Amino acid sequence: MPEETSRTNSIDGSRATSRQARYRITHADGSTDAVINQDSSSGWVSIGAYRLRTGAGQKVRLNDNTGENSSYNRDLVFDAMRVTQ
């Protein structure tokens, strides 16, 4: 039976400038995208609550294609992941 867990990402607010950081969360029910404004975030930031199943290949991916104009020189930061039940 899958258990629902909350996933949070640690963001270094002094370095992250992307306003459209797109996380792809693969979980027991499929995949979900979460878009986070890293420019206004610092510390632990929730990317949602999802059901996880042992051995089902769950993962979190931060894509570098944010859709922001490259002339903005945005920086993405992915420091740590915390999963809580």
N, C-alpha and C positions, 0 to 999 in steps of 0.2 A: 504494500500500500504506500503510495507516494506521500511524503510529508511536506507541508508548506513551510518554506523558509524565506527569510528576508535576506536580501543581498544588499550590501552597501559597499561603496567604493571610497577610498581615501584620496582626496584631492589636495595637492599643494597649491593653495590659492595664490601664492606669490609668483607661480610660474605658469599656471594654466590660463589660457586666454580664449579658448574656443567657446563660442556661445551656442554651438550645435554639436556637441560631442555625442555621437550615436553609438550606443551600446547594443549589441545583439545578444540576447539571453536565450540560450537553448535549454529547455526544461522539459519536464515529463509530458506537458500538454502541447508542445511545439516550440515555436520561436516567437519572441517578442522584442521589438525595438524600444529602447528608452533613450530619449534625447535630454541631455543635461547641459545647462549653461555653466560651464566650468569657470567662466570669468567672474561669476558672482557667488561661487561656492568655495568652501574651504573646510577641511576636515572630512568626517564621514558623511557621505551623501547617499540617500537611498536610491536604488535603481529598481525597486519593486519587490514584491513577494511572489514567489513561484513554487509550484510543486516539483519536488525532486524525487527520483526513483534510483535506487542503487543499480549501477551498471548501465544506465540508460544514456550515457554520453553527454551529460549536461555540461555546458560551458558558457563563458562570457567572453565576448570579443569586442574590442574597441576599434572601430574602423577609422582610418585616417581621411576618408572622403566625407567631410562634414557638409559639403555644399557651400561653404563660405568662400568668398573670393580669395584667391591666393595672394593678392596684393595686401590683404590684411595681416599676413604673417602670423596667423593664429598658432598657438602651441597647445597640443594635447598632453595631458598627464594621466598616467595610470600607475598608481603607486602600490596599492594593496587591495585585497578583497576580503570582506568579512561576511560569513554566512552564519545566520542565527536562526534558531528554531522557535 
